[in-house]
Each structure stands twice: as structure tokens, then as C-alpha cells.
Amino acid sequence: MVTEMTEIASPQALLAPFAGRRIAVAMSGGVDSSVVAALAAEAGCDVVGVTLQLYDAGAAAARPGACCAGADIRDARAVADRLGIAHYVIDMEARFRAAVMDAFADSYARGQTPVPCVECNKTVKFTDLLELAQGLGAEALLTGHYVQRLLGPDGAELHRGADPAKDQSYFLWTTTRAQLGYLRFPLGALPKSAVRREAERFGLGVAAKPDSQDICFVGGRDYASVVETLRPELATPGDITDIAGRVIGRHGGIHRFTVGQRRGLDLGGYPEPLYVVRIDAAANRVVAGPRAALGVTAARLEGINALADLDGPVMVKVRSLAPLVAARWSGLDLVFDAPMFGVAPGQAAVAYRGGRVLGGGTIAETFAAELAPPSPAAMSIS
């Protein structure tokens, strides 16, 4: 068996124990996974590249920002050819549609704000792809994620990527301890600039390829249109009310809104800006209020995955781009040290101590801070 090794700054040191052994690399067609494949081949590994086709290649090729179909599959194949490694394209369109795209639309139908990248990592990538890699006889599955796998007293731990601007640990909180035993992340200790230099050193055609900036199947379109394609019945008009229940406007579908949103409400004539405070899916209603009404002191979580002891003081992220904030985790409840604003059901709450990912859960419900309600005059049209 391969001897375990703590990930350090050098990907070559991480890969050295796998020399002469079969490993699988998840190749999306981007620069990160392509560099992982090149580094593994250089280290003398028996590399098998695997690319998942997640949706219709023709449709995806026409959408800027899409991945895992069309041109990206061709890019992955070209990299594999240059490196002289085996490469397989696996049709996972039906699985991806059911596990990720349909779940994305259903979450909006419940008045939530989903994180589809989390669901994709949980199901298609770190369950289906991992099992496929094992079936190919690979001793590890390597990906281009910017996270670190470090060894602690109780085995493999998940840590934040060394480059704060590229850290992807928020999207990997559902990774299990068993999966961490098989996964490797060779880029976790590198900045993106170093990865691009490596791509140039290997002469890869994707060296200057832009990073994907959007949800892969959205590909530059607005989220609402994607949801409407999957669930056309959601484009049903309904009421916008204030926090006292008075109707103050109309909306074109609850899937067009998320908690904390200000744009798109189109409510003029108020003495202060209004934000989406709550979405009542059962009543097809959007509730708007002043920023003070967004404050929450706690959240109830579901689907918790614990990679370590979660109870007690933690630092937590409640959105992918949000800063870490202090909180206390107790069972299914997360209590913030200070009121938080714009915390949306459906998003993930991911807990950390230092750089280590302790685990996370999906926000199912939030609890309002004890703030004085606005006066009726403040919520009336002037």
C-alpha cells in the first residue's frame, strides 16, 4: 500500500509515493485539473484521466462559462493526448440532471437559495466518480480543487486551500472521512499563479484558459431563466408584502428572489431601502423589509456532515464569499456571536477551527434577532 504523507507545498512530494501505481484524475478541461494530470504523469504515475459529460454537449458549447461538456471535453482530451495518458469520457447527464439540476430547481421552489456545486461534489463527483475510479483499479482519485488534505492524529483532515482567493473548502464540506482516505488535492498548497506557470511549463493549451465564474449548467444565463426551464410553473405572479403582512407590490415568481436581495423588488417611494427578508413558498409570497429585519441570531441546520467535533465555539461561513464569523455550534443549531444579515435557507454553513474544516450543514431555518420592528410610517408609501 502507498504510505500516507502530509500534503506540503510541493505537489511532487505528494505524488512521489504513487510512482508506478495507477491513479485517476478528474479532468474537467480546465487548467487546474490539467496541471494535476501533468504533474502525476511527470511523477511516473499510471494516470487515467476521467471526464464527466454532465449535460448536452451541443447546448453547453454555445454557452459562455459552461464546463463539463462541449469544448471542455475536447480540451481535456487534448491534454490527455499531449501527456500520453488514458482518457475516458463518461456520460453522467441523467444522473447530473436528477441529483443536481432538478435539486437546484426544487430548492428554489421551496423558497431557498441552493448551492449546486456542493450537491455535485457530494453526489456525482465524490460518490459516482470516486466509485468509478476504484473500479478502474486506481489507488487514489486526484482533483484540481484548492483545498488541502493533511494528516492528523485520527487520520486525514480537510483544510482550507493555502491561497485564500482560491480556497474551495466551502463547497467540499459534504466530503466524508472515508472519501478523504482516497482523495488527493495536489494544488491545495499552491497559488493560482503557480498553477498557470506549471501549465506553461508543460506546454498545455489550456494554460491561459479563464476560470469558470458561474454555476456550470447556468453558463452566463440568469438563474431565473434556468429554473423556469426546469420548473416552468414557478413563473407564477404573487404578492410582495411588508413584514406586517400588507401587500406592497407584485412579483413574477419566488425563484427570482433570495433572502437579502434588494435589486428586482421595484418598490419605490419608501423612506429606506427594502430587502427580501423571507420567502413564503406555500403562499407564493415575498416578504420585504428594512435591513434591520434581516438580522438573525441563529440557524437550524439539516444534513450535517461532521469531519471533527462540531460542538462549541467555531468560525463559520454562511455563504461562499462571506467572511468567517464567530459562532457556537450545538447539535442542529448554530448560534452567532453577533447578528448576521442576509442568511438564506438553502445555503451551507461550514465550520472551521484554524484552517481545518470541521464539517457543515444546510441552513433550513433562521431565527430573527431581537430588533425593534419598524414603525408603520416607515413601511408606508410616502
Residue pairs with C-beta under 8 A, 6 or more apart in sequence:
2 17
2 18
2 21
2 139
2 140
3 17
4 151
4 156
5 13
5 14
5 17
5 151
6 150
6 151
7 14
7 148
7 149
7 150
7 184
7 185
7 186
7 188
7 189
8 14
8 189
9 162
9 189
9 190
10 189
11 36
11 39
11 186
11 187
11 189
11 190
12 39
12 42
12 43
14 184
14 186
15 39
15 40
15 43
15 45
15 186
16 43
18 40
18 43
18 45
18 139
18 140
19 43
19 44
19 45
20 44
20 45
20 46
21 45
21 46
21 139
22 45
22 46
22 47
22 48
22 136
22 137
22 138
22 139
23 40
23 45
23 46
23 47
23 48
23 138
23 139
23 140
23 141
23 142
23 184
24 47
24 48
24 49
24 50
24 132
24 133
24 136
24 138
24 140
24 141
24 142
25 33
25 36
25 37
25 40
25 47
25 48
25 49
25 50
25 141
25 142
25 143
26 33
26 50
26 51
26 52
26 125
26 129
26 141
26 142
26 143
26 144
27 33
27 34
27 37
27 49
27 50
27 51
27 76
27 79
27 80
27 87
28 51
28 67
28 68
28 72
28 76
28 144
29 51
29 67
29 68
29 71
29 72
29 73
29 74
29 75
29 76
29 79
29 206
30 67
30 72
30 75
30 144
30 206
30 209
30 211
30 212
31 195
31 196
31 199
31 204
31 206
31 207
31 208
31 209
31 211
32 144
32 145
32 146
32 187
32 195
33 76
33 143
33 144
34 75
34 76
34 79
34 144
34 199
34 204
34 206
35 144
35 187
35 195
35 198
35 199
35 202
35 204
36 142
36 143
36 144
36 186
36 187
37 47
37 49
37 79
37 80
37 83
37 85
37 142
38 79
38 83
38 198
38 199
38 202
38 204
39 186
39 198
40 47
40 142
40 186
41 47
41 83
41 84
41 85
42 202
47 83
47 85
47 86
48 85
48 86
48 87
48 88
48 133
48 136
48 138
49 76
49 79
49 80
49 85
49 86
49 87
49 88
50 87
50 88
50 90
50 129
50 132
50 133
50 136
51 68
51 72
51 73
51 76
51 77
51 87
51 88
51 89
51 90
52 68
52 89
52 90
52 92
52 96
52 124
52 125
52 129
53 68
53 69
53 73
53 89
53 90
53 91
53 92
53 93
54 68
54 69
54 92
54 93
54 96
54 100
54 124
54 216
54 217
55 68
55 69
55 93
55 96
55 97
55 101
55 217
56 69
56 93
57 69
57 70
57 73
58 70
59 69
60 66
60 67
60 68
60 69
60 70
60 72
60 217
60 219
61 69
61 70
61 71
62 70
63 219
63 220
63 221
64 219
64 220
65 212
65 213
65 214
65 216
65 218
65 219
65 220
66 72
66 212
66 216
66 217
66 218
66 219
66 220
67 212
67 216
68 216
73 89
75 205
75 206
75 209
76 87
76 89
77 87
77 89
78 205
79 204
79 205
79 206
80 86
80 87
81 87
82 202
82 203
82 204
82 205
83 202
90 129
90 132
92 124
92 128
95 123
95 124
95 128
96 120
96 124
96 217
99 119
99 120
99 123
99 124
100 116
100 119
100 120
100 123
100 124
100 217
101 116
101 217
101 230
102 230
103 114
103 116
103 119
104 114
104 116
104 119
104 215
104 226
104 227
104 230
105 226
105 227
105 230
105 231
105 234
105 255
106 231
107 113
107 114
107 346
108 114
108 223
108 227
108 231
108 234
108 254
108 255
109 231
109 234
109 254
109 255
109 281
110 281
110 346
111 254
111 279
111 280
111 281
111 345
112 279
112 344
112 345
112 346
113 258
113 259
113 344
113 345
113 346
113 347
114 346
114 347
115 171
115 320
115 346
115 347
115 348
116 215
116 217
117 171
117 215
118 171
118 172
118 173
118 174
118 348
120 216
121 171
121 172
121 174
121 175
122 174
125 143
126 174
126 175
126 179
126 183
129 141
130 141
130 179
130 182
130 183
133 140
133 141
133 182
134 182
140 182
140 183
140 184
141 182
141 183
141 184
142 183
142 184
142 185
142 186
143 183
143 184
143 185
144 185
144 187
145 161
145 168
145 172
145 185
145 187
145 188
146 161
146 162
146 163
146 166
146 167
146 168
146 185
146 187
146 188
146 190
146 192
147 158
147 159
147 160
147 161
147 167
147 168
147 169
147 172
147 185
147 188
147 357
148 158
148 159
148 160
148 161
148 162
148 185
148 188
148 189
148 355
149 156
149 157
149 158
149 159
149 180
149 183
149 184
149 185
149 188
150 156
150 157
150 159
150 356
151 157
155 177
155 180
155 181
156 177
156 180
156 181
157 180
157 307
157 308
157 356
157 357
158 169
158 172
158 175
158 180
158 307
158 356
158 357
159 169
159 188
159 355
159 356
159 357
160 167
160 169
160 352
160 355
160 356
160 357
161 167
161 168
161 169
161 187
161 188
161 189
162 188
162 189
162 190
162 191
163 190
163 191
163 192
165 192
166 191
166 192
169 350
169 352
169 357
170 317
170 320
170 348
170 350
171 320
172 357
173 305
173 307
173 348
173 350
173 357
173 359
173 360
174 303
174 305
174 360
175 183
175 305
175 307
176 305
176 307
177 307
180 307
187 195
192 211
196 207
196 208
199 206
199 207
200 207
214 220
215 223
217 226
218 226
223 255
224 253
224 255
224 256
227 234
227 255
228 234
228 235
228 253
228 255
231 255
234 253
234 254
234 255
235 252
235 253
235 255
236 253
236 284
237 250
237 251
237 252
237 253
238 250
238 251
238 253
238 254
238 283
238 284
238 285
238 286
239 247
239 249
239 250
239 251
239 283
239 284
239 285
239 286
240 247
240 248
240 249
240 250
240 251
240 265
240 267
240 285
240 286
240 287
240 288
241 247
241 248
241 285
241 286
241 287
241 288
242 248
242 274
242 287
242 288
242 289
242 379
243 277
243 287
243 288
243 289
243 293
243 373
243 374
243 379
244 373
244 376
244 379
246 379
248 267
248 288
248 379
248 381
249 265
249 266
249 267
249 288
251 257
251 286
254 279
254 281
254 284
254 285
254 286
256 264
257 264
257 265
257 276
257 279
257 286
258 276
258 279
258 344
259 276
259 277
259 278
259 279
259 294
259 342
259 343
259 344
259 345
259 366
260 275
260 276
260 294
260 341
260 342
260 343
260 344
261 275
261 276
262 273
262 274
262 275
262 276
265 274
265 275
265 276
265 286
265 288
267 274
267 288
269 381
269 382
270 378
270 379
270 381
270 382
271 378
271 382
272 290
272 291
272 378
273 290
273 291
274 288
274 289
274 290
275 288
275 289
275 290
275 291
275 293
275 294
275 342
276 286
276 287
276 288
277 287
277 288
277 289
277 293
277 294
278 286
278 287
279 285
279 286
279 287
280 286
280 287
289 374
289 379
290 374
290 378
290 379
291 341
292 371
292 372
292 374
293 368
293 371
293 373
293 374
294 341
294 342
294 343
295 339
295 340
295 341
295 368
295 369
295 371
296 336
296 339
296 340
296 341
296 343
296 366
296 367
296 368
296 369
297 335
297 336
297 339
297 340
297 367
297 368
297 369
297 370
298 333
298 334
298 335
298 336
298 366
298 367
299 318
299 333
299 334
299 336
299 343
299 349
299 363
299 364
299 365
299 366
299 367
300 332
300 333
300 334
300 363
300 364
300 365
300 366
300 367
301 332
301 333
301 334
301 349
301 360
301 361
301 362
301 363
301 364
302 332
302 361
302 362
302 364
303 361
303 362
304 310
304 332
304 359
304 360
304 361
305 359
305 360
305 361
306 358
306 359
307 357
307 358
307 359
308 353
308 356
308 358
308 359
309 358
310 329
310 351
310 358
310 359
311 329
311 330
311 331
312 328
312 329
313 326
313 327
313 328
314 326
314 327
314 328
314 329
314 351
314 352
314 353
314 358
315 324
315 325
315 326
315 327
315 351
315 352
315 353
316 324
316 325
316 326
316 327
316 329
316 334
316 336
316 349
316 350
316 351
316 352
317 323
317 324
317 325
317 348
317 349
317 350
317 352
318 325
318 340
318 343
318 347
318 348
318 349
318 363
319 342
319 344
319 347
324 352
325 336
325 337
325 338
325 340
326 336
326 337
326 338
327 334
327 335
327 336
327 337
327 351
328 334
328 335
328 337
329 335
329 351
332 361
334 349
334 351
334 361
339 369
339 371
343 363
343 366
344 363
345 363
345 364
345 365
345 366
346 362
346 363
347 362
347 363
348 360
348 361
348 362
348 363
349 360
349 361
349 362
349 363
350 357
350 359
350 360
351 357
351 358
351 359
351 360
352 358
